[in-house]
Amino acid sequence: MTGVPASAAGGGSMAKPKRTAARQVSLWNIANILTMVRLVLVPGFVALMLANGGHDPAWRSFAWAAFTIAMITDLFDGELARRYNLVTDFGKIADPIADKAIMGAALVCLSALGDLSWWVTGVILTRELGITLMRFWVIKHGVIPASRGGKLKTLAQGVAVGMYILVLTGPLATLRWWVMAVAVLLTVGTALDYIRQAVVLRRSGLAAERAHGQ
């Protein structure tokens, strides 16, 4: 310890340096558990959405609760993993899968039930899958960080889809249409921005490779 003479610590001999063991992160940490909860909620959510014909207000309210819980876990698991150094290979793979699974399940169910146009579901799912594949395409050159627009897009999608899951009428039904319109615009806009970033990142990476090869 700082300030303790060597004679007091080890009978006059020099104290041996303390070895620092590498910190191993357990698979069963809070971040991964929240991700697993989100994955488990997906089939339960689908069952609740389709129960009793798919248009029962009570069952749709339960489905909304399951969807909301899943979205809340999405907000916390990544933040907890980064803040407390709980990042694992499982989390890197499972987290984006869980995100896409719950949103994709909600959109497909809503379109299958006739509550949401299929083109909206197609635009959102194509964007999400395409951007995910694009990130892997340029990952050797660098990582494209989540932008503020991307976070707003996720929030808008969650709120819009949540409003469509509930059986709303009157002004609220009109409001949810506008919220979904904003979500679609952010979905397309952020996709274009991510594509631009990917192109720039790949060009700079290839230029760096050519410079090193000379």
WOJO-V368242 format. One record per residue. N is the residue number from 1. SS is DSSP state (@ for helix, = for strand, . for the rest). PHI is phi in degrees with one decimal (NA if undefined). Layout:
[[N	SS	PHI] [N	SS	PHI]]
This chain:
[[1	.	NA] [2	.	-63.8] [3	.	91.8] [4	.	-99.9] [5	.	-59.9] [6	@	-63.2] [7	@	-64.5] [8	@	-78.4] [9	@	-88.8] [10	@	-150.5] [11	.	62.6] [12	.	95.1] [13	.	-88.9] [14	.	-69.2] [15	.	-69.4] [16	.	-72.8] [17	.	-62.7] [18	.	-78.3] [19	.	-82.1] [20	.	-100.4] [21	.	-78.2] [22	.	-67.0] [23	.	-78.7] [24	.	-101.5] [25	.	-93.0] [26	.	-71.6] [27	.	-61.4] [28	.	-89.6] [29	.	-107.0] [30	@	-61.3] [31	@	-64.6] [32	@	-68.4] [33	@	-63.5] [34	@	-63.8] [35	@	-63.8] [36	@	-64.4] [37	@	-59.9] [38	@	-64.3] [39	@	-65.1] [40	@	-66.7] [41	@	-68.0] [42	@	-59.5] [43	@	-64.5] [44	@	-65.1] [45	@	-61.5] [46	@	-60.7] [47	@	-62.0] [48	@	-68.0] [49	@	-63.9] [50	@	-94.3] [51	@	-63.8] [52	@	55.6] [53	@	89.4] [54	@	89.3] [55	.	-125.3] [56	.	-77.6] [57	@	-56.9] [58	@	-66.9] [59	@	-65.7] [60	@	-67.5] [61	@	-66.1] [62	@	-65.2] [63	@	-63.2] [64	@	-61.6] [65	@	-62.4] [66	@	-64.7] [67	@	-63.5] [68	@	-63.9] [69	@	-60.8] [70	@	-62.7] [71	@	-68.1] [72	@	-66.1] [73	@	-63.0] [74	@	-64.6] [75	@	-69.7] [76	@	-98.8] [77	@	-64.8] [78	@	-66.0] [79	@	-63.9] [80	@	-64.6] [81	@	-61.8] [82	@	-74.2] [83	@	-67.9] [84	.	-108.1] [85	.	54.8] [86	.	-110.5] [87	.	-72.6] [88	.	-130.7] [89	@	-62.1] [90	@	-60.0] [91	@	-63.6] [92	@	-61.3] [93	@	-87.9] [94	@	-72.2] [95	@	-60.6] [96	@	-65.2] [97	@	-64.2] [98	@	-62.8] [99	@	-59.9] [100	@	-68.8] [101	@	-66.6] [102	@	-70.1] [103	@	-69.2] [104	@	-63.3] [105	@	-62.1] [106	@	-64.5] [107	@	-64.2] [108	@	-65.2] [109	@	-62.3] [110	@	-62.9] [111	@	-71.0] [112	@	-63.9] [113	.	-86.1] [114	.	82.7] [115	.	-90.3] [116	.	-141.1] [117	.	-60.6] [118	@	-65.1] [119	@	-66.6] [120	@	-65.3] [121	@	-60.3] [122	@	-64.3] [123	@	-62.0] [124	@	-67.1] [125	@	-69.0] [126	@	-63.5] [127	@	-62.6] [128	@	-62.9] [129	@	-67.1] [130	@	-63.8] [131	@	-67.7] [132	@	-62.4] [133	@	-64.4] [134	@	-65.6] [135	@	-60.4] [136	@	-67.8] [137	@	-64.3] [138	.	-108.5] [139	.	-64.0] [140	.	-71.4] [141	.	-95.2] [142	.	151.4] [143	.	-107.7] [144	.	-87.7] [145	.	-73.0] [146	.	-67.9] [147	.	-90.5] [148	@	-62.7] [149	@	-63.1] [150	@	-64.0] [151	@	-68.2] [152	@	-65.3] [153	@	-60.4] [154	@	-61.7] [155	@	-64.2] [156	@	-63.4] [157	@	-62.3] [158	@	-62.7] [159	@	-66.8] [160	@	-63.0] [161	@	-64.2] [162	@	-59.5] [163	@	-68.8] [164	@	-73.6] [165	@	-65.0] [166	.	-70.4] [167	.	-86.1] [168	.	-107.0] [169	.	-135.0] [170	.	68.2] [171	@	-59.4] [172	@	-66.0] [173	@	-66.2] [174	@	-68.7] [175	@	-61.8] [176	@	-66.1] [177	@	-63.5] [178	@	-67.4] [179	@	-63.9] [180	@	-66.1] [181	@	-61.6] [182	@	-63.8] [183	@	-61.4] [184	@	-66.1] [185	@	-61.7] [186	@	-66.8] [187	@	-60.8] [188	@	-71.7] [189	@	-61.9] [190	@	-69.6] [191	@	-62.2] [192	@	-62.5] [193	@	-67.0] [194	@	-66.4] [195	@	-63.5] [196	@	-59.5] [197	@	-61.9] [198	@	-64.2] [199	@	-63.2] [200	@	-63.0] [201	@	-63.6] [202	@	-67.9] [203	@	-63.2] [204	@	-66.3] [205	@	-66.7] [206	@	-67.2] [207	@	-64.8] [208	@	-65.6] [209	@	-65.3] [210	@	-66.2] [211	@	-65.2] [212	@	-70.5] [213	@	-78.6] [214	.	-76.8]]
